[in-house]
Amino acid sequence: MSFMQLRRMPLEVPGHERQSPASDDSVPRLRLVYVAGSIIPSRAANSIHIMKMCAALGHNGHDVTLVIPDRPERTQSVSDVFGYYGTDPVFRIVALPWLRIPGRSLPFAWLAARLAESLRPDFVYGRTIQACYFSVLRGIPTIFESHVPLAEYDRVGAWMFTRMIPHAELRRVVVTSDALRRHYEQEYPALVGRLRTAPDAADEVPEAAPHERAQHDGTDALKVGYVGHLYRGRGVELIAELARRCSWAEFHVIGGMQRDIEEWRRRCAAITNLVFHGFCPPAQVQAHMARLDVMLAPYQRRVAIYGNSGDTSRWMSPLKIFEYMAARKPMIASDMPVLREVLDDSNAILVDPEDVDAWQNALTSLRDSERCEQLGTKAHQDFVAYYTWRARADRVLE
């Protein structure tokens, strides 16, 4: 197959000219090929992460090409992929064929590495271990980013990974939590010195965005929100119980896959102060949060990932936490070791995930607007200092 036959997603945003990346003479401009096996566009959090990282790398002055599979599951109704994710078009997107054969991720990975070689990048940055493996074999300097232990989710990928480690072309492995970094150091001692922790991040919220307590309808109800999927372990049962107990508050749940949304609407039909708004495009999430007073991150002891499977509770770095911090919102979150890598008692209220009484007491304490302001302000200060996408993009390459 020649590269002239490779299918390309539209690069120009209708009604907009492509923007040039911001330039900083102090930072070397790199040519990067970012390879991901994700479905883009889709409702998956990993697709948000990928688009935001590519935009951040582009804004930091690098030349970025995102290579993804042309998967049939992608959201067909989206004509403007950049607008859907709220990202500037400062990088290119190339979609390669997704063959309808067993093991189709391997042909895609091979094609992606071959395309990357033709583009002569300074680095391949990969969220798919197969593409990174083929990239390393072709002698291309490669950075692999992992959000879970490979051995627990992908046996073939774990086999490839062990064979990549001795190669000097595997320059770095980026992980999203120190807990995951320690796991990799223990399992693969040869990686010590090549691991870099970079928690997830969020976009900065424009100064004009409202961040006061949002009492738009003239009531005294505290508006409590949750943004994210409704998979097992995300704490939706806890939110429903809080809504039953706290009639003085309104609860707003934003996000989810359609089947999960319909199921939870049915289960909670009798709870009149709990609203499941359904999914909204990533670009619109901050506008919804601006109308809320308090945000929840009620993760349980086991947390499912995309597809309602697996358990990421020991390693996770949830996007929603950083989005809450960026929006200057006071947050109640589950007190879990991995979340304490980012949160503490100064920027959030941390509560035992299984103690509903403690969650109710924490929420009651946030009826105090001064307490809300203190937590939201400190969370935002920490976000600006450490957790913007552009800061993350610098960190993974520095």
KETI-19091 format. One record per residue (C-alpha): residue number from 1; residue in one letter; x, y, z. Coordinates in nm, 2 decimals. Layout:
REM residues N
{r NUM, 'a', {X, Y, Z}}
...
This chain:
REM residues 398
{r 1, 'm', {0.00, 0.00, 0.00}}
{r 2, 's', {0.14, 0.34, -0.09}}
{r 3, 'f', {0.11, 0.64, 0.13}}
{r 4, 'm', {-0.09, 0.82, -0.14}}
{r 5, 'q', {-0.36, 0.57, -0.06}}
{r 6, 'l', {-0.38, 0.64, 0.31}}
{r 7, 'r', {-0.71, 0.80, 0.41}}
{r 8, 'r', {-0.69, 1.13, 0.58}}
{r 9, 'm', {-0.94, 1.30, 0.81}}
{r 10, 'p', {-1.01, 1.67, 0.72}}
{r 11, 'l', {-0.73, 1.90, 0.85}}
{r 12, 'e', {-0.91, 2.23, 0.79}}
{r 13, 'v', {-1.18, 2.34, 1.03}}
{r 14, 'p', {-1.47, 2.48, 0.83}}
{r 15, 'g', {-1.48, 2.85, 0.86}}
{r 16, 'h', {-1.14, 2.88, 1.02}}
{r 17, 'e', {-0.78, 2.90, 0.89}}
{r 18, 'r', {-0.53, 2.66, 1.04}}
{r 19, 'q', {-0.34, 2.82, 1.32}}
{r 20, 's', {0.04, 2.82, 1.35}}
{r 21, 'p', {0.18, 2.69, 1.68}}
{r 22, 'a', {0.31, 2.94, 1.93}}
{r 23, 's', {0.68, 2.98, 1.90}}
{r 24, 'd', {0.93, 3.00, 2.19}}
{r 25, 'd', {1.29, 3.05, 2.08}}
{r 26, 's', {1.41, 2.90, 2.40}}
{r 27, 'v', {1.25, 2.56, 2.33}}
{r 28, 'p', {1.38, 2.35, 2.04}}
{r 29, 'r', {1.10, 2.28, 1.79}}
{r 30, 'l', {1.05, 1.91, 1.76}}
{r 31, 'r', {0.88, 1.70, 1.49}}
{r 32, 'l', {0.65, 1.46, 1.67}}
{r 33, 'v', {0.43, 1.18, 1.55}}
{r 34, 'y', {0.18, 1.09, 1.81}}
{r 35, 'v', {0.02, 0.75, 1.76}}
{r 36, 'a', {-0.29, 0.63, 1.93}}
{r 37, 'g', {-0.53, 0.34, 1.87}}
{r 38, 's', {-0.83, 0.53, 2.02}}
{r 39, 'i', {-1.16, 0.60, 1.86}}
{r 40, 'i', {-1.16, 0.97, 1.77}}
{r 41, 'p', {-1.41, 1.13, 1.79}}
{r 42, 's', {-1.59, 0.94, 2.07}}
{r 43, 'r', {-1.71, 0.97, 2.43}}
{r 44, 'a', {-1.40, 0.80, 2.57}}
{r 45, 'a', {-1.19, 0.99, 2.81}}
{r 46, 'n', {-0.87, 0.86, 2.64}}
{r 47, 's', {-0.97, 1.04, 2.33}}
{r 48, 'i', {-1.00, 1.37, 2.52}}
{r 49, 'h', {-0.65, 1.32, 2.67}}
{r 50, 'i', {-0.50, 1.25, 2.33}}
{r 51, 'm', {-0.65, 1.55, 2.15}}
{r 52, 'k', {-0.56, 1.79, 2.44}}
{r 53, 'm', {-0.20, 1.66, 2.45}}
{r 54, 'c', {-0.15, 1.71, 2.08}}
{r 55, 'a', {-0.29, 2.06, 2.10}}
{r 56, 'a', {-0.07, 2.14, 2.40}}
{r 57, 'l', {0.24, 2.01, 2.22}}
{r 58, 'g', {0.14, 2.22, 1.91}}
{r 59, 'h', {0.09, 2.53, 2.12}}
{r 60, 'n', {0.43, 2.47, 2.28}}
{r 61, 'g', {0.58, 2.51, 1.93}}
{r 62, 'h', {0.62, 2.15, 1.81}}
{r 63, 'd', {0.52, 2.01, 1.48}}
{r 64, 'v', {0.27, 1.74, 1.56}}
{r 65, 't', {0.10, 1.47, 1.35}}
{r 66, 'l', {-0.16, 1.26, 1.53}}
{r 67, 'v', {-0.20, 0.91, 1.37}}
{r 68, 'i', {-0.52, 0.72, 1.46}}
{r 69, 'p', {-0.71, 0.43, 1.31}}
{r 70, 'd', {-1.01, 0.50, 1.08}}
{r 71, 'r', {-1.24, 0.29, 1.31}}
{r 72, 'p', {-1.61, 0.25, 1.22}}
{r 73, 'e', {-1.72, 0.31, 1.59}}
{r 74, 'r', {-1.62, 0.68, 1.58}}
{r 75, 't', {-1.90, 0.93, 1.62}}
{r 76, 'q', {-2.01, 0.99, 1.27}}
{r 77, 's', {-2.22, 1.30, 1.34}}
{r 78, 'v', {-1.91, 1.51, 1.43}}
{r 79, 's', {-1.79, 1.71, 1.13}}
{r 80, 'd', {-1.55, 1.93, 1.32}}
{r 81, 'v', {-1.33, 1.71, 1.54}}
{r 82, 'f', {-1.13, 2.01, 1.68}}
{r 83, 'g', {-1.45, 2.20, 1.77}}
{r 84, 'y', {-1.59, 1.89, 1.93}}
{r 85, 'y', {-1.30, 1.86, 2.17}}
{r 86, 'g', {-1.24, 2.24, 2.21}}
{r 87, 't', {-0.89, 2.22, 2.08}}
{r 88, 'd', {-0.72, 2.46, 1.83}}
{r 89, 'p', {-0.62, 2.30, 1.50}}
{r 90, 'v', {-0.25, 2.33, 1.56}}
{r 91, 'f', {-0.17, 1.97, 1.46}}
{r 92, 'r', {-0.25, 1.74, 1.18}}
{r 93, 'i', {-0.47, 1.43, 1.20}}
{r 94, 'v', {-0.41, 1.13, 0.98}}
{r 95, 'a', {-0.65, 0.83, 0.99}}
{r 96, 'l', {-0.50, 0.49, 0.87}}
{r 97, 'p', {-0.71, 0.19, 0.75}}
{r 98, 'w', {-0.85, -0.03, 1.03}}
{r 99, 'l', {-0.87, -0.37, 0.87}}
{r 100, 'r', {-1.17, -0.59, 0.94}}
{r 101, 'i', {-0.95, -0.89, 1.03}}
{r 102, 'p', {-0.85, -1.06, 1.36}}
{r 103, 'g', {-0.57, -0.88, 1.54}}
{r 104, 'r', {-0.64, -0.57, 1.33}}
{r 105, 's', {-0.46, -0.34, 1.58}}
{r 106, 'l', {-0.13, -0.50, 1.46}}
{r 107, 'p', {-0.16, -0.40, 1.10}}
{r 108, 'f', {-0.26, -0.05, 1.21}}
{r 109, 'a', {0.04, -0.03, 1.44}}
{r 110, 'w', {0.28, -0.15, 1.16}}
{r 111, 'l', {0.13, 0.11, 0.91}}
{r 112, 'a', {0.16, 0.38, 1.18}}
{r 113, 'a', {0.53, 0.31, 1.24}}
{r 114, 'r', {0.60, 0.29, 0.86}}
{r 115, 'l', {0.42, 0.63, 0.81}}
{r 116, 'a', {0.62, 0.78, 1.11}}
{r 117, 'e', {0.94, 0.66, 0.95}}
{r 118, 's', {0.86, 0.84, 0.63}}
{r 119, 'l', {0.79, 1.16, 0.82}}
{r 120, 'r', {1.14, 1.15, 0.99}}
{r 121, 'p', {1.03, 1.26, 1.33}}
{r 122, 'd', {1.25, 1.35, 1.63}}
{r 123, 'f', {1.02, 1.13, 1.84}}
{r 124, 'v', {0.73, 0.89, 1.81}}
{r 125, 'y', {0.50, 0.95, 2.11}}
{r 126, 'g', {0.27, 0.65, 2.15}}
{r 127, 'r', {-0.04, 0.55, 2.35}}
{r 128, 't', {-0.04, 0.21, 2.17}}
{r 129, 'i', {0.24, -0.03, 2.27}}
{r 130, 'q', {0.22, -0.21, 1.93}}
{r 131, 'a', {0.30, 0.10, 1.73}}
{r 132, 'c', {0.58, 0.19, 1.98}}
{r 133, 'y', {0.72, -0.16, 1.94}}
{r 134, 'f', {0.74, -0.13, 1.56}}
{r 135, 's', {0.87, 0.23, 1.59}}
{r 136, 'v', {1.16, 0.11, 1.81}}
{r 137, 'l', {1.24, -0.17, 1.57}}
{r 138, 'r', {1.27, 0.08, 1.29}}
{r 139, 'g', {1.52, 0.28, 1.50}}
{r 140, 'i', {1.30, 0.58, 1.57}}
{r 141, 'p', {1.34, 0.75, 1.92}}
{r 142, 't', {1.02, 0.66, 2.10}}
{r 143, 'i', {0.82, 0.77, 2.41}}
{r 144, 'f', {0.55, 0.53, 2.53}}
{r 145, 'e', {0.28, 0.65, 2.76}}
{r 146, 's', {0.11, 0.40, 2.99}}
{r 147, 'h', {-0.20, 0.45, 3.22}}
{r 148, 'v', {-0.22, 0.09, 3.35}}
{r 149, 'p', {0.02, -0.20, 3.40}}
{r 150, 'l', {0.05, -0.37, 3.06}}
{r 151, 'a', {0.08, -0.72, 3.20}}
{r 152, 'e', {-0.27, -0.69, 3.35}}
{r 153, 'y', {-0.45, -0.58, 3.03}}
{r 154, 'd', {-0.25, -0.69, 2.72}}
{r 155, 'r', {-0.04, -1.00, 2.72}}
{r 156, 'v', {0.09, -0.94, 2.36}}
{r 157, 'g', {0.17, -0.58, 2.45}}
{r 158, 'a', {0.35, -0.69, 2.76}}
{r 159, 'w', {0.56, -0.93, 2.55}}
{r 160, 'm', {0.65, -0.65, 2.31}}
{r 161, 'f', {0.73, -0.41, 2.60}}
{r 162, 't', {0.99, -0.65, 2.75}}
{r 163, 'r', {1.16, -0.67, 2.42}}
{r 164, 'm', {1.16, -0.29, 2.37}}
{r 165, 'i', {1.33, -0.22, 2.71}}
{r 166, 'p', {1.69, -0.31, 2.60}}
{r 167, 'h', {1.67, -0.08, 2.30}}
{r 168, 'a', {1.81, 0.27, 2.34}}
{r 169, 'e', {1.54, 0.40, 2.10}}
{r 170, 'l', {1.29, 0.36, 2.39}}
{r 171, 'r', {1.38, 0.69, 2.54}}
{r 172, 'r', {1.11, 0.73, 2.80}}
{r 173, 'v', {0.80, 0.57, 2.95}}
{r 174, 'v', {0.55, 0.83, 3.08}}
{r 175, 'v', {0.30, 0.72, 3.35}}
{r 176, 't', {0.02, 0.91, 3.51}}
{r 177, 's', {0.08, 0.84, 3.88}}
{r 178, 'd', {0.38, 0.77, 4.11}}
{r 179, 'a', {0.20, 0.45, 4.21}}
{r 180, 'l', {0.23, 0.33, 3.85}}
{r 181, 'r', {0.59, 0.45, 3.82}}
{r 182, 'r', {0.68, 0.24, 4.13}}
{r 183, 'h', {0.51, -0.06, 3.98}}
{r 184, 'y', {0.71, -0.03, 3.66}}
{r 185, 'e', {1.03, 0.02, 3.85}}
{r 186, 'q', {0.97, -0.30, 4.05}}
{r 187, 'e', {0.86, -0.51, 3.75}}
{r 188, 'y', {1.12, -0.37, 3.50}}
{r 189, 'p', {1.43, -0.25, 3.69}}
{r 190, 'a', {1.61, -0.16, 3.36}}
{r 191, 'l', {1.36, 0.12, 3.32}}
{r 192, 'v', {1.48, 0.31, 3.62}}
{r 193, 'g', {1.59, 0.65, 3.49}}
{r 194, 'r', {1.36, 0.64, 3.19}}
{r 195, 'l', {1.03, 0.67, 3.38}}
{r 196, 'r', {0.85, 1.00, 3.41}}
{r 197, 't', {0.54, 1.07, 3.61}}
{r 198, 'a', {0.30, 1.32, 3.45}}
{r 199, 'p', {-0.05, 1.33, 3.60}}
{r 200, 'd', {-0.34, 1.42, 3.38}}
{r 201, 'a', {-0.43, 1.78, 3.32}}
{r 202, 'a', {-0.70, 2.03, 3.20}}
{r 203, 'd', {-0.74, 2.34, 3.00}}
{r 204, 'e', {-0.72, 2.68, 3.17}}
{r 205, 'v', {-1.06, 2.84, 3.21}}
{r 206, 'p', {-1.07, 3.20, 3.07}}
{r 207, 'e', {-1.09, 3.47, 3.33}}
{r 208, 'a', {-1.43, 3.58, 3.21}}
{r 209, 'a', {-1.58, 3.24, 3.29}}
{r 210, 'p', {-1.81, 3.26, 3.60}}
{r 211, 'h', {-1.67, 3.09, 3.91}}
{r 212, 'e', {-1.89, 3.22, 4.18}}
{r 213, 'r', {-2.16, 3.01, 4.34}}
{r 214, 'a', {-2.42, 2.99, 4.07}}
{r 215, 'q', {-2.77, 3.06, 4.20}}
{r 216, 'h', {-2.93, 3.13, 3.87}}
{r 217, 'd', {-3.29, 3.03, 3.95}}
{r 218, 'g', {-3.33, 3.23, 4.27}}
{r 219, 't', {-3.34, 2.93, 4.50}}
{r 220, 'd', {-3.11, 2.85, 4.79}}
{r 221, 'a', {-3.04, 2.50, 4.67}}
{r 222, 'l', {-2.67, 2.40, 4.66}}
{r 223, 'k', {-2.59, 2.28, 4.31}}
{r 224, 'v', {-2.38, 1.97, 4.33}}
{r 225, 'g', {-2.22, 1.82, 4.01}}
{r 226, 'y', {-2.05, 1.51, 3.88}}
{r 227, 'v', {-1.89, 1.49, 3.53}}
{r 228, 'g', {-1.78, 1.17, 3.38}}
{r 229, 'h', {-1.87, 0.81, 3.29}}
{r 230, 'l', {-2.12, 0.60, 3.49}}
{r 231, 'y', {-1.92, 0.28, 3.49}}
{r 232, 'r', {-1.89, 0.05, 3.79}}
{r 233, 'g', {-1.69, 0.21, 4.07}}
{r 234, 'r', {-1.75, 0.57, 3.97}}
{r 235, 'g', {-1.98, 0.63, 4.27}}
{r 236, 'v', {-2.31, 0.69, 4.10}}
{r 237, 'e', {-2.48, 0.48, 4.37}}
{r 238, 'l', {-2.33, 0.71, 4.63}}
{r 239, 'i', {-2.45, 1.02, 4.45}}
{r 240, 'a', {-2.80, 0.88, 4.44}}
{r 241, 'e', {-2.80, 0.81, 4.81}}
{r 242, 'l', {-2.67, 1.16, 4.88}}
{r 243, 'a', {-2.95, 1.30, 4.67}}
{r 244, 'r', {-3.21, 1.11, 4.88}}
{r 245, 'r', {-3.06, 1.24, 5.20}}
{r 246, 'c', {-2.99, 1.60, 5.10}}
{r 247, 's', {-3.32, 1.74, 4.98}}
{r 248, 'w', {-3.17, 2.09, 5.02}}
{r 249, 'a', {-2.94, 2.03, 4.73}}
{r 250, 'e', {-2.97, 1.97, 4.35}}
{r 251, 'f', {-2.76, 1.70, 4.20}}
{r 252, 'h', {-2.65, 1.72, 3.83}}
{r 253, 'v', {-2.48, 1.43, 3.66}}
{r 254, 'i', {-2.32, 1.51, 3.32}}
{r 255, 'g', {-2.17, 1.24, 3.09}}
{r 256, 'g', {-2.20, 0.87, 3.03}}
{r 257, 'm', {-2.26, 0.62, 2.76}}
{r 258, 'q', {-2.62, 0.62, 2.64}}
{r 259, 'r', {-2.71, 0.27, 2.78}}
{r 260, 'd', {-2.57, 0.37, 3.12}}
{r 261, 'i', {-2.76, 0.70, 3.12}}
{r 262, 'e', {-3.09, 0.54, 3.04}}
{r 263, 'e', {-3.03, 0.27, 3.31}}
{r 264, 'w', {-2.95, 0.53, 3.58}}
{r 265, 'r', {-3.24, 0.75, 3.48}}
{r 266, 'r', {-3.47, 0.45, 3.53}}
{r 267, 'r', {-3.32, 0.35, 3.86}}
{r 268, 'c', {-3.34, 0.71, 4.00}}
{r 269, 'a', {-3.67, 0.82, 3.85}}
{r 270, 'a', {-3.82, 0.88, 4.20}}
{r 271, 'i', {-3.53, 1.11, 4.32}}
{r 272, 't', {-3.66, 1.45, 4.21}}
{r 273, 'n', {-3.35, 1.65, 4.30}}
{r 274, 'l', {-3.12, 1.43, 4.09}}
{r 275, 'v', {-3.09, 1.50, 3.71}}
{r 276, 'f', {-2.89, 1.30, 3.46}}
{r 277, 'h', {-2.82, 1.54, 3.18}}
{r 278, 'g', {-2.65, 1.29, 2.96}}
{r 279, 'f', {-2.34, 1.33, 2.75}}
{r 280, 'c', {-2.22, 1.66, 2.62}}
{r 281, 'p', {-1.92, 1.73, 2.39}}
{r 282, 'p', {-1.59, 1.79, 2.58}}
{r 283, 'a', {-1.58, 2.15, 2.46}}
{r 284, 'q', {-1.90, 2.22, 2.65}}
{r 285, 'v', {-1.82, 2.07, 2.99}}
{r 286, 'q', {-1.67, 2.39, 3.15}}
{r 287, 'a', {-1.99, 2.58, 3.06}}
{r 288, 'h', {-2.20, 2.32, 3.25}}
{r 289, 'm', {-1.96, 2.33, 3.55}}
{r 290, 'a', {-1.98, 2.71, 3.57}}
{r 291, 'r', {-2.34, 2.67, 3.68}}
{r 292, 'l', {-2.25, 2.44, 3.97}}
{r 293, 'd', {-2.13, 2.51, 4.32}}
{r 294, 'v', {-1.97, 2.18, 4.44}}
{r 295, 'm', {-1.82, 1.89, 4.24}}
{r 296, 'l', {-1.79, 1.52, 4.34}}
{r 297, 'a', {-1.53, 1.26, 4.26}}
{r 298, 'p', {-1.68, 0.96, 4.45}}
{r 299, 'y', {-1.45, 0.68, 4.33}}
{r 300, 'q', {-1.50, 0.34, 4.49}}
{r 301, 'r', {-1.24, 0.08, 4.59}}
{r 302, 'r', {-1.26, -0.08, 4.24}}
{r 303, 'v', {-1.30, 0.15, 3.94}}
{r 304, 'a', {-1.39, 0.03, 3.59}}
{r 305, 'i', {-1.24, 0.19, 3.28}}
{r 306, 'y', {-1.37, 0.23, 2.92}}
{r 307, 'g', {-1.59, -0.06, 2.83}}
{r 308, 'n', {-1.70, -0.10, 3.20}}
{r 309, 's', {-1.42, -0.35, 3.26}}
{r 310, 'g', {-1.09, -0.37, 3.45}}
{r 311, 'd', {-0.98, -0.19, 3.76}}
{r 312, 't', {-0.78, 0.13, 3.76}}
{r 313, 's', {-0.82, 0.23, 4.13}}
{r 314, 'r', {-0.45, 0.19, 4.21}}
{r 315, 'w', {-0.31, 0.39, 3.92}}
{r 316, 'm', {-0.57, 0.64, 3.80}}
{r 317, 's', {-0.53, 1.01, 3.73}}
{r 318, 'p', {-0.88, 1.12, 3.66}}
{r 319, 'l', {-0.94, 1.40, 3.41}}
{r 320, 'k', {-1.24, 1.53, 3.60}}
{r 321, 'i', {-1.03, 1.62, 3.91}}
{r 322, 'f', {-0.82, 1.86, 3.71}}
{r 323, 'e', {-1.12, 2.00, 3.53}}
{r 324, 'y', {-1.28, 2.07, 3.87}}
{r 325, 'm', {-0.96, 2.24, 3.98}}
{r 326, 'a', {-0.94, 2.45, 3.66}}
{r 327, 'a', {-1.30, 2.57, 3.72}}
{r 328, 'r', {-1.22, 2.68, 4.07}}
{r 329, 'k', {-1.48, 2.45, 4.22}}
{r 330, 'p', {-1.47, 2.31, 4.57}}
{r 331, 'm', {-1.44, 1.93, 4.55}}
{r 332, 'i', {-1.53, 1.63, 4.76}}
{r 333, 'a', {-1.33, 1.33, 4.66}}
{r 334, 's', {-1.26, 0.98, 4.77}}
{r 335, 'd', {-0.97, 0.94, 5.01}}
{r 336, 'm', {-0.75, 0.71, 4.81}}
{r 337, 'p', {-0.37, 0.69, 4.80}}
{r 338, 'v', {-0.34, 0.76, 4.43}}
{r 339, 'l', {-0.57, 1.07, 4.45}}
{r 340, 'r', {-0.36, 1.20, 4.74}}
{r 341, 'e', {-0.07, 1.24, 4.48}}
{r 342, 'v', {-0.27, 1.55, 4.36}}
{r 343, 'l', {-0.52, 1.63, 4.63}}
{r 344, 'd', {-0.48, 1.70, 5.00}}
{r 345, 'd', {-0.69, 1.86, 5.28}}
{r 346, 's', {-0.61, 2.21, 5.15}}
{r 347, 'n', {-0.75, 2.18, 4.80}}
{r 348, 'a', {-1.03, 1.93, 4.85}}
{r 349, 'i', {-1.24, 1.74, 5.12}}
{r 350, 'l', {-1.12, 1.38, 5.11}}
{r 351, 'v', {-1.37, 1.12, 5.24}}
{r 352, 'd', {-1.38, 0.74, 5.29}}
{r 353, 'p', {-1.55, 0.62, 4.97}}
{r 354, 'e', {-1.77, 0.38, 5.16}}
{r 355, 'd', {-1.88, 0.62, 5.44}}
{r 356, 'v', {-2.20, 0.78, 5.32}}
{r 357, 'd', {-2.25, 0.97, 5.65}}
{r 358, 'a', {-1.90, 1.13, 5.60}}
{r 359, 'w', {-2.00, 1.24, 5.25}}
{r 360, 'q', {-2.32, 1.39, 5.37}}
{r 361, 'n', {-2.13, 1.58, 5.64}}
{r 362, 'a', {-1.88, 1.70, 5.40}}
{r 363, 'l', {-2.14, 1.83, 5.16}}
{r 364, 't', {-2.33, 2.00, 5.45}}
{r 365, 's', {-2.01, 2.18, 5.54}}
{r 366, 'l', {-1.99, 2.33, 5.19}}
{r 367, 'r', {-2.32, 2.52, 5.24}}
{r 368, 'd', {-2.07, 2.77, 5.38}}
{r 369, 's', {-1.98, 2.99, 5.09}}
{r 370, 'e', {-1.66, 3.10, 5.25}}
{r 371, 'r', {-1.54, 2.74, 5.29}}
{r 372, 'c', {-1.63, 2.68, 4.92}}
{r 373, 'e', {-1.43, 2.98, 4.81}}
{r 374, 'q', {-1.12, 2.87, 5.01}}
{r 375, 'l', {-1.12, 2.52, 4.87}}
{r 376, 'g', {-1.19, 2.64, 4.51}}
{r 377, 't', {-0.92, 2.90, 4.52}}
{r 378, 'k', {-0.65, 2.67, 4.65}}
{r 379, 'a', {-0.74, 2.40, 4.40}}
{r 380, 'h', {-0.72, 2.65, 4.12}}
{r 381, 'q', {-0.38, 2.78, 4.24}}
{r 382, 'd', {-0.24, 2.42, 4.24}}
{r 383, 'f', {-0.39, 2.36, 3.90}}
{r 384, 'v', {-0.22, 2.67, 3.75}}
{r 385, 'a', {0.11, 2.58, 3.91}}
{r 386, 'y', {0.13, 2.21, 3.80}}
{r 387, 'y', {-0.16, 2.07, 3.60}}
{r 388, 't', {-0.22, 2.26, 3.27}}
{r 389, 'w', {-0.20, 2.06, 2.95}}
{r 390, 'r', {0.09, 2.28, 2.83}}
{r 391, 'a', {0.28, 2.23, 3.15}}
{r 392, 'r', {0.23, 1.85, 3.11}}
{r 393, 'a', {0.34, 1.86, 2.74}}
{r 394, 'd', {0.66, 2.03, 2.86}}
{r 395, 'r', {0.72, 1.78, 3.13}}
{r 396, 'v', {0.69, 1.47, 2.92}}
{r 397, 'l', {0.96, 1.61, 2.68}}
{r 398, 'e', {1.19, 1.80, 2.91}}
